Amino acid sequence: MYGSLTENILKSIHVDLFFLGANAIHSSFGITTPTIDKSSLKREMIRTATETILVADSTKFNQKAFSKVCDLEDVSTIITDQQLSEELMEKYSELAEIIIAE
């Protein structure tokens, strides 16, 4: 679901934990997605949550997509795969806790 109806529904709820998927992650530009509708919806979901955890495979790092969702400081933890390079691990671990899924 997308659009203003969905965003209005999200304004009336609260969740403790939100798992955010990302199309692209960049250390200075933040988390991005290909469409404005998706980024707007994801921002509203972040707003409803007490904590946001980013889930993204290693190919999404050091990438940018069209529309910004949020800054990396808006997520508490990043869950990714074992293919994340040591260099990127060090770079992004300064911005959030990183968990490597096995």
Backbone as ProteinMPNN parsed JSONL, in Angstrom:
{"seq_chain_A": "MYGSLTENILKSIHVDLFFLGANAIHSSFGITTPTIDKSSLKREMIRTATETILVADSTKFNQKAFSKVCDLEDVSTIITDQQLSEELMEKYSELAEIIIAE", "coords_chain_A": {"N_chain_A": [[0.838, -1.177, 0.0], [0.449, 2.246, -0.729], [0.679, 5.846, -0.644], [-1.456, 8.644, 0.387], [-3.582, 7.702, 2.014], [-2.523, 5.409, 3.25], [-0.374, 6.606, 4.616], [-1.805, 8.237, 6.384], [-3.058, 6.289, 7.968], [-0.785, 5.187, 9.192], [-0.064, 7.314, 10.811], [-1.671, 7.027, 12.973], [-0.823, 4.938, 14.52], [1.51, 3.044, 16.603], [4.64, 1.437, 16.754], [6.998, -0.783, 18.252], [9.335, -1.727, 17.038], [10.847, -1.423, 13.897], [11.707, -2.913, 10.915], [13.654, -1.896, 8.416], [13.949, -2.01, 4.979], [16.345, -1.395, 2.396], [17.162, 0.179, -0.696], [19.485, 1.43, -1.368], [22.467, 2.514, 0.286], [24.353, 5.049, 1.668], [27.199, 6.514, 3.117], [27.318, 9.309, 3.581], [25.076, 10.393, 2.261], [22.927, 8.891, 3.091], [20.067, 6.701, 3.499], [18.393, 5.475, 0.714], [15.801, 5.23, -1.825], [14.161, 4.101, -4.884], [11.8, 5.598, -5.521], [9.715, 8.47, -4.817], [7.287, 8.04, -3.502], [7.743, 5.609, -2.114], [9.853, 6.375, -0.414], [8.633, 8.333, 1.15], [6.636, 6.846, 2.464], [8.242, 5.053, 3.911], [9.599, 6.851, 5.584], [7.47, 7.706, 7.195], [6.87, 5.311, 8.465], [9.202, 4.953, 9.952], [8.896, 7.103, 11.693], [6.769, 6.197, 13.268], [7.892, 4.253, 14.793], [9.663, 3.095, 17.704], [12.245, 2.121, 17.554], [14.456, 1.674, 14.809], [15.646, -0.718, 12.599], [17.948, -1.367, 10.142], [17.916, -3.433, 7.32], [19.881, -4.882, 4.972], [21.529, -6.186, 2.103], [25.03, -6.641, 1.306], [25.563, -5.524, -1.205], [24.188, -3.168, -1.385], [25.511, -1.123, -0.143], [27.412, 1.94, -0.209], [26.015, 3.047, -2.301], [23.623, 5.028, -4.166], [20.229, 5.945, -4.48], [17.292, 7.373, -6.05], [15.484, 8.83, -4.25], [15.629, 10.183, -1.019], [15.354, 8.491, 2.072], [16.12, 8.548, 4.845], [18.64, 9.669, 7.217], [21.604, 7.845, 8.155], [21.937, 7.986, 10.869], [19.431, 7.734, 11.861], [18.841, 5.11, 12.224], [19.278, 2.346, 14.436], [20.676, -0.008, 14.241], [22.352, -2.054, 11.835], [21.694, -4.75, 9.799], [23.365, -7.091, 7.903], [24.94, -9.042, 5.234], [27.609, -11.53, 5.085], [29.354, -10.713, 3.13], [30.103, -8.097, 3.231], [32.689, -5.817, 2.953], [35.731, -5.463, 4.872], [36.651, -2.849, 5.022], [34.309, -1.333, 4.448], [32.79, -2.207, 6.581], [34.144, -1.084, 8.8], [33.815, 1.646, 8.181], [30.972, 2.057, 8.19], [30.285, 1.108, 10.689], [30.882, 3.101, 12.385], [28.701, 4.663, 12.297], [26.436, 3.191, 12.971], [25.453, 0.282, 14.865], [26.608, -2.811, 13.616], [25.406, -5.871, 12.491], [26.317, -9.022, 11.417], [24.723, -11.27, 9.46], [24.407, -14.789, 9.484]], "CA_chain_A": [[0.0, 0.0, 0.0], [1.165, 3.503, -0.813], [-0.154, 7.019, -0.783], [-1.88, 9.413, 1.548], [-4.405, 6.879, 2.906], [-1.596, 4.591, 4.029], [0.356, 7.485, 5.526], [-2.744, 8.636, 7.445], [-3.204, 5.139, 8.871], [0.452, 5.085, 9.972], [-0.033, 8.395, 11.796], [-2.502, 6.679, 14.118], [-0.323, 3.744, 15.198], [2.871, 3.046, 17.137], [5.287, 0.129, 16.831], [8.26, -0.752, 18.99], [10.478, -2.055, 16.2], [10.611, -1.391, 12.454], [12.798, -3.415, 10.089], [13.659, -1.096, 7.2], [14.721, -2.48, 3.836], [16.884, -0.255, 1.645], [17.697, -0.061, -2.033], [20.84, 1.969, -1.423], [22.966, 3.082, 1.537], [25.567, 5.834, 1.451], [27.607, 7.034, 4.427], [26.997, 10.73, 3.758], [23.755, 10.725, 1.717], [21.925, 8.172, 3.871], [19.325, 5.57, 2.952], [17.581, 5.964, -0.396], [14.952, 4.3, -2.553], [13.954, 4.624, -6.231], [10.633, 6.452, -5.747], [9.312, 9.395, -3.761], [6.215, 7.399, -2.728], [8.335, 4.638, -1.183], [10.632, 7.061, 0.625], [7.675, 8.995, 2.035], [6.023, 5.811, 3.293], [9.251, 4.545, 4.845], [9.817, 7.894, 6.609], [6.333, 7.657, 8.124], [7.027, 4.098, 9.268], [10.271, 5.258, 10.918], [8.321, 8.003, 12.684], [5.877, 5.462, 14.165], [8.64, 3.238, 15.535], [10.61, 3.462, 18.751], [13.581, 1.768, 17.067], [14.504, 1.233, 13.409], [16.789, -1.557, 12.25], [18.131, -1.446, 8.698], [18.279, -4.751, 6.804], [20.314, -4.712, 3.586], [22.693, -6.988, 1.746], [26.259, -5.863, 1.125], [25.589, -4.828, -2.499], [23.473, -1.895, -1.257], [26.39, -0.137, 0.485], [28.105, 2.897, -1.081], [25.138, 3.271, -3.441], [22.599, 6.057, -4.008], [19.047, 5.855, -5.326], [16.699, 8.668, -6.364], [14.786, 9.576, -3.199], [16.163, 9.944, 0.319], [14.463, 8.03, 3.136], [16.584, 9.11, 6.111], [20.071, 9.59, 7.488], [21.987, 6.624, 8.864], [21.787, 8.227, 12.304], [18.054, 7.419, 12.23], [18.728, 3.673, 12.5], [20.122, 1.943, 15.563], [21.429, -1.206, 13.9], [22.324, -2.502, 10.446], [21.898, -6.183, 9.616], [23.799, -7.332, 6.528], [25.52, -10.364, 5.008], [29.044, -11.73, 5.33], [30.136, -10.212, 2.005], [30.489, -6.703, 3.455], [34.149, -5.734, 3.093], [36.244, -4.96, 6.152], [36.708, -1.391, 4.889], [32.953, -0.805, 4.617], [32.39, -2.535, 7.955], [34.703, -0.048, 9.663], [33.213, 2.934, 7.829], [29.568, 2.137, 8.599], [30.135, 0.808, 12.117], [30.971, 4.38, 13.099], [27.387, 5.308, 12.212], [25.423, 2.328, 13.608], [25.909, -1.075, 15.173], [26.429, -3.709, 12.478], [25.285, -7.299, 12.777], [26.512, -9.833, 10.225], [23.871, -12.461, 9.484], [25.081, -15.997, 8.996]], "C_chain_A": [[0.885, 1.244, 0.0], [0.157, 4.65, -0.756], [-0.629, 7.607, 0.523], [-2.744, 8.607, 2.509], [-3.522, 6.033, 3.819], [-0.844, 5.444, 5.042], [-0.538, 7.975, 6.663], [-2.969, 7.511, 8.447], [-1.976, 5.034, 9.768], [0.548, 6.176, 11.038], [-0.824, 8.053, 13.053], [-2.022, 5.433, 14.861], [1.071, 3.985, 15.761], [3.378, 1.612, 17.125], [6.593, 0.278, 17.594], [9.459, -0.868, 18.053], [10.064, -2.079, 14.734], [11.861, -1.887, 11.748], [12.682, -2.746, 8.727], [14.53, -1.748, 6.142], [15.197, -1.273, 3.043], [17.362, -0.695, 0.274], [19.136, 0.392, -2.139], [21.182, 2.628, -0.092], [24.269, 3.806, 1.23], [25.928, 6.526, 2.763], [27.259, 8.507, 4.619], [25.598, 11.103, 3.253], [22.632, 10.006, 2.444], [21.3, 7.01, 3.125], [18.378, 6.112, 1.886], [16.816, 4.828, -1.063], [14.615, 4.909, -3.916], [12.783, 5.597, -6.415], [10.313, 7.33, -4.537], [8.225, 8.773, -2.893], [6.778, 6.426, -1.699], [9.11, 5.339, -0.073], [9.709, 7.756, 1.622], [7.028, 7.992, 2.99], [7.018, 5.277, 4.329], [9.566, 5.568, 5.935], [8.695, 7.874, 7.642], [6.423, 6.424, 9.017], [8.12, 4.278, 10.317], [9.718, 6.12, 12.048], [7.442, 7.254, 13.692], [6.625, 4.518, 15.106], [9.526, 3.833, 16.623], [12.036, 3.228, 18.271], [13.474, 1.27, 15.634], [15.797, 0.476, 13.17], [16.817, -1.684, 10.731], [18.576, -2.848, 8.322], [18.618, -4.589, 5.324], [21.512, -5.601, 3.291], [23.856, -6.075, 1.359], [26.322, -5.115, -0.203], [24.918, -3.462, -2.434], [24.355, -0.773, -0.708], [27.161, 0.673, -0.555], [27.345, 3.134, -2.381], [24.171, 4.403, -3.121], [21.452, 5.746, -4.952], [18.41, 7.242, -5.386], [16.218, 9.464, -5.155], [15.272, 9.186, -1.803], [15.064, 9.534, 1.298], [14.85, 8.705, 4.444], [18.102, 9.077, 6.169], [20.37, 8.285, 8.212], [21.86, 6.777, 10.376], [20.376, 7.896, 12.797], [17.826, 5.932, 12.479], [19.686, 3.31, 13.631], [21.098, 0.84, 15.182], [21.298, -1.474, 12.41], [22.587, -4.006, 10.442], [22.237, -6.404, 8.146], [24.437, -8.713, 6.427], [27.039, -10.365, 5.2], [29.931, -11.169, 4.226], [30.56, -8.753, 2.167], [31.991, -6.636, 3.723], [34.531, -5.16, 4.454], [36.274, -3.434, 6.153], [35.324, -0.763, 5.098], [32.419, -1.069, 6.021], [32.884, -1.462, 8.913], [34.019, 1.298, 9.442], [31.79, 3.067, 8.388], [29.353, 1.817, 10.069], [30.313, 2.056, 12.973], [29.614, 5.066, 13.174], [26.284, 4.507, 12.889], [26.067, 0.982, 13.941], [25.648, -1.947, 13.96], [26.397, -5.148, 12.976], [25.416, -8.035, 11.455], [25.675, -11.111, 10.366], [24.631, -13.648, 8.907], [24.099, -16.893, 8.29]], "O_chain_A": [[1.932, 1.28, 0.647], [-1.054, 4.439, -0.814], [-0.271, 7.15, 1.609], [-2.648, 8.808, 3.72], [-3.758, 5.958, 5.025], [-0.693, 5.049, 6.198], [-0.072, 8.113, 7.794], [-3.061, 7.761, 9.649], [-2.106, 4.815, 10.973], [1.188, 5.97, 12.069], [-0.67, 8.71, 14.082], [-2.726, 4.922, 15.732], [1.724, 4.981, 15.449], [2.638, 0.682, 17.445], [7.215, 1.34, 17.581], [10.473, -0.197, 18.244], [9.053, -2.683, 14.374], [12.949, -1.35, 11.954], [11.737, -2.993, 7.978], [15.71, -2.009, 6.375], [14.528, -0.24, 3.019], [17.895, -1.792, 0.104], [19.922, -0.177, -2.897], [20.326, 3.216, 0.569], [25.174, 3.247, 0.61], [25.054, 7.063, 3.443], [26.933, 8.912, 5.735], [24.994, 12.042, 3.771], [21.491, 10.466, 2.416], [21.914, 6.413, 2.24], [17.655, 7.081, 2.118], [17.129, 3.649, -0.897], [14.767, 6.118, -4.095], [12.777, 6.355, -7.384], [10.603, 6.976, -3.395], [8.233, 8.954, -1.675], [6.344, 6.416, -0.547], [9.029, 4.935, 1.087], [9.988, 7.76, 2.821], [6.891, 8.261, 4.183], [6.662, 5.075, 5.491], [9.777, 5.193, 7.089], [8.951, 8.011, 8.838], [6.086, 6.489, 10.199], [7.98, 3.809, 11.447], [10.031, 5.898, 13.217], [7.382, 7.645, 14.858], [6.065, 4.042, 16.094], [10.065, 4.931, 16.478], [12.93, 4.03, 18.543], [12.543, 0.548, 15.278], [16.888, 0.95, 13.489], [15.822, -2.064, 10.113], [19.499, -3.395, 8.925], [17.766, -4.211, 4.52], [22.402, -5.753, 4.127], [23.67, -4.882, 1.118], [27.076, -4.148, -0.314], [25.074, -2.667, -3.36], [23.99, 0.399, -0.796], [27.513, 0.175, -1.624], [27.942, 3.388, -3.427], [23.925, 4.707, -1.953], [21.671, 5.333, -6.091], [18.952, 8.19, -4.818], [16.514, 10.654, -5.047], [15.316, 8.006, -1.455], [13.995, 10.142, 1.349], [14.023, 9.357, 5.081], [18.761, 8.529, 5.286], [19.478, 7.689, 8.815], [21.691, 5.784, 11.085], [20.145, 7.789, 14.002], [16.74, 5.533, 12.898], [20.762, 3.892, 13.763], [22.2, 0.755, 15.722], [20.276, -1.166, 11.796], [23.574, -4.476, 11.008], [21.506, -5.969, 7.256], [24.473, -9.462, 7.403], [27.654, -9.327, 5.446], [31.152, -11.153, 4.376], [31.296, -8.228, 1.331], [32.501, -7.316, 4.614], [33.744, -4.463, 5.096], [35.961, -2.802, 7.162], [35.183, 0.215, 5.832], [31.686, -0.252, 6.579], [32.121, -0.981, 9.75], [33.687, 2.0, 10.396], [31.454, 4.085, 8.993], [28.339, 2.214, 10.642], [29.94, 2.069, 14.146], [29.4, 5.944, 14.01], [25.293, 5.084, 13.337], [27.089, 0.604, 13.369], [24.592, -1.844, 13.337], [27.238, -5.578, 13.765], [24.721, -7.722, 10.489], [25.894, -11.918, 11.269], [25.401, -13.509, 7.956], [24.475, -17.961, 7.808]]}, "name": "protein", "num_of_chains": 1, "seq": "MYGSLTENILKSIHVDLFFLGANAIHSSFGITTPTIDKSSLKREMIRTATETILVADSTKFNQKAFSKVCDLEDVSTIITDQQLSEELMEKYSELAEIIIAE"}
